[in-house]
Amino acid sequence: MPRPTTPDDQVLAIRRQVGAQIRLARLGRNLTQEDVCGRSGIDVATYSRIEQGHSSPLLDTLIRIALAMDAPLDELVG
């Protein structure tokens, strides 16, 4: 089985931007990471990695985060 390739710099930069957007949306709603995780069922460590841009969330995970924040999905990834 082939090993996954490391994302290039452009992909990593966009991943960090998305994480920053998610963080801004959370802070704008005065929510803690624990609040979002409790509402979405996502592990705090996983959620933290997403905000930091260290992890690429699946679309289903992004949808769960958006629902937990009562935010439109495009606010998180736009």
NUTI-661545 format. One record per atom (N, C-alpha, C, O): residue number from 1; residue in one letter; atom name; x, y negated, z negated. Coordinates in Angstrom, 2 decimals, m for minus. Atoms other than C-alpha are relative to their C-alpha. Example, Ala and Ser with C-alpha at 12.3 -4.5 7.8 and 13.67 -1.06 7.14 Angstrom:
<atoms>
 num residu atome       x       y       z
   1      A     N    0.89    1.19    0.00
   1      A    CA   12.30    4.50   m7.80
   1      A     C    0.90   m1.20    0.00
   1      A     O    1.94   m1.18   m0.66
   2      S     N   m0.82    1.19    0.06
   2      S    CA   13.67    1.06   m7.14
   2      S     C   m0.77   m1.09   m0.73
   2      S     O   m0.26   m2.20   m0.90
</atoms>
This chain:
<atoms>
 num residu atome       x       y       z
   1      M     N    0.85    1.17    0.00
   1      M    CA    0.00    0.00    0.00
   1      M     C    0.90   m1.24    0.00
   1      M     O    1.83   m1.32   m0.79
   2      P     N   m0.85    1.19   m0.04
   2      P    CA    1.46   m3.40    0.93
   2      P     C   m0.17   m0.86   m1.24
   2      P     O   m1.25   m0.96   m1.82
   3      R     N    0.03    0.89    1.16
   3      R    CA    2.35   m5.77   m1.85
   3      R     C   m0.63   m1.33    0.42
   3      R     O   m0.44   m1.78    1.55
   4      P     N    0.56    1.31   m0.35
   4      P    CA    0.41   m9.04   m2.01
   4      P     C    1.11   m1.02    0.20
   4      P     O    2.14   m1.00   m0.48
   5      T     N   m0.99    1.03   m0.25
   5      T    CA    2.29  m11.98   m0.61
   5      T     C   m0.22   m1.17   m0.95
   5      T     O   m1.33   m1.40   m1.43
   6      T     N    0.08    1.19    0.84
   6      T    CA    3.05  m15.06   m2.66
   6      T     C   m0.62   m1.12    0.83
   6      T     O   m0.21   m1.34    1.97
   7      P     N    0.60    1.09   m0.77
   7      P    CA    0.83  m17.97   m1.62
   7      P     C    1.02   m1.09    0.30
   7      P     O    1.95   m1.34   m0.48
   8      D     N   m0.93    1.08   m0.35
   8      D    CA    2.60  m20.79    0.19
   8      D     C   m0.30   m1.25   m0.82
   8      D     O   m1.29   m1.31   m1.54
   9      D     N    0.10    1.21    0.81
   9      D    CA    3.08  m24.23   m1.33
   9      D     C   m1.31   m0.74    0.19
   9      D     O   m1.85   m1.29   m0.77
  10      Q     N    1.25    0.70   m0.27
  10      Q    CA    0.01  m25.70    0.34
  10      Q     C   m1.16    0.67   m0.74
  10      Q     O   m2.00   m0.02   m1.32
  11      V     N    1.04   m0.74    0.70
  11      V    CA   m2.24  m22.99   m1.09
  11      V     C    0.11   m0.24   m1.51
  11      V     O   m0.89   m0.46   m2.18
  12      L     N   m0.19    0.23    1.43
  12      L    CA   m0.73  m23.42   m4.55
  12      L     C   m0.42   m1.41   m0.39
  12      L     O   m1.00   m1.61   m1.46
  13      A     N    0.38    1.39    0.29
  13      A    CA   m1.24  m27.20   m4.39
  13      A     C   m1.52   m0.14   m0.03
  13      A     O   m2.06   m0.82   m0.91
  14      I     N    1.46    0.08   m0.03
  14      I    CA   m4.90  m26.80   m3.46
  14      I     C   m0.59    0.74   m1.20
  14      I     O   m1.58    0.29   m1.77
  15      R     N    0.45   m0.74    1.18
  15      R    CA   m5.35  m24.20   m6.22
  15      R     C    0.09   m0.88   m1.25
  15      R     O   m0.82   m0.89   m2.08
  16      R     N   m0.16    0.92    1.13
  16      R    CA   m4.00  m26.74   m8.72
  16      R     C   m1.04   m1.12    0.05
  16      R     O   m1.57   m1.52   m0.99
  17      Q     N    1.01    1.05   m0.16
  17      Q    CA   m6.35  m29.42   m7.32
  17      Q     C   m1.38    0.50   m0.44
  17      Q     O   m2.11   m0.21   m1.12
  18      V     N    1.29   m0.58    0.40
  18      V    CA   m9.36  m27.13   m7.77
  18      V     C   m0.04    0.15   m1.51
  18      V     O   m1.05   m0.18   m2.14
  19      G     N   m0.05   m0.12    1.46
  19      G    CA   m8.29  m26.36  m11.33
  19      G     C   m0.19   m1.34   m0.68
  19      G     O   m0.89   m1.44   m1.69
  20      A     N    0.14    1.34    0.57
  20      A    CA   m7.99  m30.08  m12.03
  20      A     C   m1.44   m0.50    0.14
  20      A     O   m1.96   m1.15   m0.77
  21      Q     N    1.40    0.40   m0.20
  21      Q    CA  m11.47  m30.70  m10.56
  21      Q     C   m0.91    0.69   m1.01
  21      Q     O   m1.83    0.08   m1.56
  22      I     N    0.80   m0.75    0.98
  22      I    CA  m12.93  m27.99  m12.79
  22      I     C    0.18   m0.61   m1.38
  22      I     O   m0.78   m0.80   m2.12
  23      R     N   m0.28    0.61    1.31
  23      R    CA  m11.23  m29.52  m15.83
  23      R     C   m0.70   m1.35   m0.13
  23      R     O   m1.31   m1.63   m1.16
  24      L     N    0.65    1.31    0.04
  24      L    CA  m12.50  m33.03  m14.96
  24      L     C   m1.52    0.14   m0.16
  24      L     O   m2.14   m0.61   m0.90
  25      A     N    1.45   m0.22    0.12
  25      A    CA  m16.04  m31.71  m14.53
  25      A     C   m0.36    0.42   m1.42
  25      A     O   m1.37   m0.03   m1.97
  26      R     N    0.25   m0.46    1.38
  26      R    CA  m15.83  m29.96  m17.91
  26      R     C    0.11   m1.15   m0.98
  26      R     O   m0.76   m1.34   m1.83
  27      L     N   m0.21    1.11    0.92
  27      L    CA  m14.44  m32.99  m19.71
  27      L     C   m1.07   m1.08    0.18
  27      L     O   m1.49   m1.71   m0.80
  28      G     N    1.04    0.98   m0.26
  28      G    CA  m16.98  m35.27  m18.05
  28      G     C   m1.34    0.37   m0.62
  28      G     O   m2.20   m0.48   m0.82
  29      R     N    1.23   m0.48    0.65
  29      R    CA  m19.70  m33.16  m19.63
  29      R     C    0.23    0.24   m1.50
  29      R     O   m0.63    0.80   m2.18
  30      N     N   m0.35   m0.17    1.42
  30      N    CA  m17.98  m33.17  m23.03
  30      N     C   m0.10    1.44   m0.46
  30      N     O   m0.61    1.74   m1.54
  31      L     N    0.01   m1.42    0.33
  31      L    CA  m17.58  m29.40  m22.98
  31      L     C    1.43    0.45   m0.28
  31      L     O    2.38   m0.06    0.32
  32      T     N   m1.29   m0.63    0.23
  32      T    CA  m14.72  m27.37  m24.39
  32      T     C    0.12    1.22    0.92
  32      T     O   m0.87    1.67    1.50
  33      Q     N   m0.17   m1.24   m0.76
  33      Q    CA  m13.22  m24.41  m22.60
  33      Q     C   m0.84    1.11   m0.62
  33      Q     O   m1.43    1.93    0.09
  34      E     N    0.78   m1.02    0.69
  34      E    CA  m14.90  m22.25  m25.23
  34      E     C   m1.49   m0.12    0.32
  34      E     O   m2.18    0.89    0.45
  35      D     N    1.40    0.21   m0.38
  35      D    CA  m18.29  m23.82  m24.40
  35      D     C   m0.28    0.64    1.36
  35      D     O   m1.25    1.39    1.53
  36      V     N    0.20   m0.52   m1.36
  36      V    CA  m17.92  m22.97  m20.71
  36      V     C    0.11    1.51    0.00
  36      V     O   m0.68    2.19    0.65
  37      C     N   m0.19   m1.45    0.03
  37      C    CA  m16.64  m19.48  m21.46
  37      C     C   m1.18    0.70   m0.67
  37      C     O   m1.61    1.76   m0.22
  38      G     N    1.16   m0.58    0.66
  38      G    CA  m19.49  m18.77  m23.87
  38      G     C   m1.23    0.03    0.89
  38      G     O   m2.02    0.98    0.84
  39      R     N    1.16    0.09   m0.90
  39      R    CA  m22.04  m19.85  m21.28
  39      R     C    0.15    0.85    1.25
  39      R     O   m0.83    1.30    1.83
  40      S     N   m0.24   m0.70   m1.27
  40      S    CA  m20.40  m18.08  m18.35
  40      S     C    0.42    1.45   m0.16
  40      S     O    0.33    2.24    0.78
  41      G     N   m0.47   m1.36    0.21
  41      G    CA  m19.06  m14.91  m19.93
  41      G     C    1.42    0.24    0.50
  41      G     O    1.84    1.38    0.64
  42      I     N   m1.37   m0.10   m0.47
  42      I    CA  m15.54  m15.64  m18.70
  42      I     C    0.94   m0.06   m1.21
  42      I     O    0.72   m0.84   m2.13
  43      D     N   m1.00   m0.02    1.07
  43      D    CA  m12.58  m14.87  m20.96
  43      D     C    0.73   m1.34   m0.04
  43      D     O    1.03   m1.92    1.01
  44      V     N   m0.64    1.31    0.17
  44      V    CA  m10.94  m18.03  m22.37
  44      V     C    1.37   m0.03    0.69
  44      V     O    1.70   m1.02    1.35
  45      A     N   m1.33   m0.03   m0.63
  45      A    CA   m7.47  m16.99  m21.18
  45      A     C   m0.12   m0.07    1.52
  45      A     O    0.65   m0.77    2.18
  46      T     N    0.23    0.03   m1.45
  46      T    CA   m8.77  m16.37  m17.66
  46      T     C   m0.42   m1.38    0.44
  46      T     O    0.08   m1.91    1.43
  47      Y     N    0.48    1.33   m0.34
  47      Y    CA  m10.61  m19.68  m17.62
  47      Y     C    1.14   m1.02   m0.07
  47      Y     O    1.26   m1.88    0.80
  48      S     N   m1.13    0.91    0.15
  48      S    CA   m7.51  m21.51  m18.84
  48      S     C    0.95    0.11    1.20
  48      S     O    1.43   m0.90    1.70
  49      R     N   m0.87   m0.20   m1.17
  49      R    CA   m5.43  m19.98  m16.02
  49      R     C   m0.60   m0.62    1.25
  49      R     O    0.13   m1.13    2.10
  50      I     N    0.67    0.61   m1.15
  50      I    CA   m8.04  m21.18  m13.51
  50      I     C    0.20   m1.52   m0.04
  50      I     O    0.57   m2.12    0.97
  51      E     N   m0.17    1.46    0.12
  51      E    CA   m7.92  m24.77  m14.82
  51      E     C    1.44   m0.43    0.26
  51      E     O    1.67   m1.50    0.82
  52      Q     N   m1.41    0.33   m0.19
  52      Q    CA   m4.12  m24.72  m14.77
  52      Q     C    0.49    0.28    1.42
  52      Q     O    1.60   m0.09    1.78
  53      G     N   m0.39   m0.32   m1.37
  53      G    CA   m4.08  m23.47  m11.18
  53      G     C    0.88    1.22    0.11
  53      G     O    1.50    1.44    1.15
  54      H     N   m0.83   m1.21   m0.02
  54      H    CA   m2.32  m20.24  m12.11
  54      H     C   m0.76    1.23    0.51
  54      H     O   m0.16    2.27    0.75
  55      S     N    0.82   m1.13   m0.41
  55      S    CA   m5.21  m18.01  m11.04
  55      S     C   m1.01   m0.47    1.04
  55      S     O   m1.53   m1.58    0.96
  56      S     N    1.00    0.28   m1.04
  56      S    CA   m7.47  m17.91   m7.98
  56      S     C   m1.31    0.69   m0.38
  56      S     O   m1.39    1.92   m0.33
  57      P     N    1.26   m0.63    0.39
  57      P    CA  m11.05  m17.36   m9.11
  57      P     C   m0.78    0.51    1.21
  57      P     O   m0.71   m0.07    2.30
  58      L     N    0.92   m0.48   m1.02
  58      L    CA  m13.48  m15.31   m7.09
  58      L     C   m1.15   m0.98    0.12
  58      L     O   m1.41   m1.76   m0.79
  59      L     N    1.15    0.87   m0.20
  59      L    CA  m16.47  m17.13   m5.65
  59      L     C   m1.04    0.22   m1.09
  59      L     O   m1.62   m0.75   m1.59
  60      D     N    0.97   m0.29    1.06
  60      D    CA  m18.73  m15.39   m8.18
  60      D     C    0.39   m0.67   m1.30
  60      D     O   m0.47   m1.16   m2.04
  61      T     N   m0.49    0.65    1.21
  61      T    CA  m16.56  m16.75  m10.99
  61      T     C   m0.22   m1.51    0.08
  61      T     O   m0.64   m2.13   m0.89
  62      L     N    0.25    1.43   m0.18
  62      L    CA  m16.74  m20.28   m9.58
  62      L     C   m1.48   m0.33   m0.17
  62      L     O   m1.82   m1.36   m0.76
  63      I     N    1.44    0.22    0.14
  63      I    CA  m20.51  m19.98   m9.38
  63      I     C   m0.39    0.07   m1.47
  63      I     O   m1.18   m0.75   m1.94
  64      R     N    0.30   m0.11    1.44
  64      R    CA  m20.67  m18.82  m13.02
  64      R     C    0.47   m1.23   m0.76
  64      R     O   m0.22   m1.70   m1.67
  65      I     N   m0.51    1.21    0.64
  65      I    CA  m18.52  m21.80  m14.07
  65      I     C   m0.93   m1.17    0.32
  65      I     O   m1.29   m1.94   m0.58
  66      A     N    0.89    1.10   m0.39
  66      A    CA  m20.71  m24.22  m12.11
  66      A     C   m1.33    0.08   m0.74
  66      A     O   m1.83   m0.94   m1.22
  67      L     N    1.26   m0.17    0.72
  67      L    CA  m23.87  m22.79  m13.67
  67      L     C    0.16   m0.32   m1.48
  67      L     O   m0.71   m0.94   m2.08
  68      A     N   m0.25    0.25    1.43
  68      A    CA  m22.35  m22.94  m17.15
  68      A     C    0.12   m1.49   m0.28
  68      A     O   m0.24   m1.96   m1.37
  69      M     N   m0.16    1.44    0.17
  69      M    CA  m21.56  m26.63  m16.63
  69      M     C   m1.20   m0.79    0.52
  69      M     O   m1.28   m2.00    0.34
  70      D     N    1.12    0.66   m0.68
  70      D    CA  m24.81  m27.39  m14.80
  70      D     C    0.55   m1.01    1.01
  70      D     O    0.13   m2.16    1.07
  71      A     N   m0.67    0.83   m1.00
  71      A    CA  m22.62  m28.75  m12.01
  71      A     C   m0.17    0.62    1.37
  71      A     O   m0.19    1.85    1.50
  72      P     N    0.04   m0.56   m1.34
  72      P    CA  m22.94  m28.40   m8.26
  72      P     C    1.38    0.61    0.34
  72      P     O    2.41    0.08   m0.08
  73      L     N   m1.24   m0.70   m0.34
  73      L    CA  m20.33  m26.02   m6.86
  73      L     C    0.98   m0.90    0.74
  73      L     O    2.19   m0.82    0.53
  74      D     N   m0.90    0.85   m0.75
  74      D    CA  m18.96  m28.64   m4.50
  74      D     C    0.73   m1.02   m0.89
  74      D     O    1.77   m1.53   m0.49
  75      E     N   m0.71    0.89    0.94
  75      E    CA  m18.05  m30.84   m7.49
  75      E     C    1.26    0.69   m0.53
  75      E     O    2.25    0.03   m0.85
  76      L     N   m1.13   m0.74    0.54
  76      L    CA  m15.70  m28.10   m8.65
  76      L     C    1.08    0.25    1.06
  76      L     O    2.27    0.32    0.73
  77      V     N   m0.97   m0.35   m1.03
  77      V    CA  m14.04  m27.37   m5.33
  77      V     C    0.16   m1.08    1.06
  77      V     O    1.01   m0.96    1.94
  78      G     N   m0.01    1.04   m1.03
  78      G    CA  m14.68  m30.56   m3.32
  78      G     C    1.20   m0.85   m0.06
  78      G     O    1.35   m1.77    0.74
</atoms>
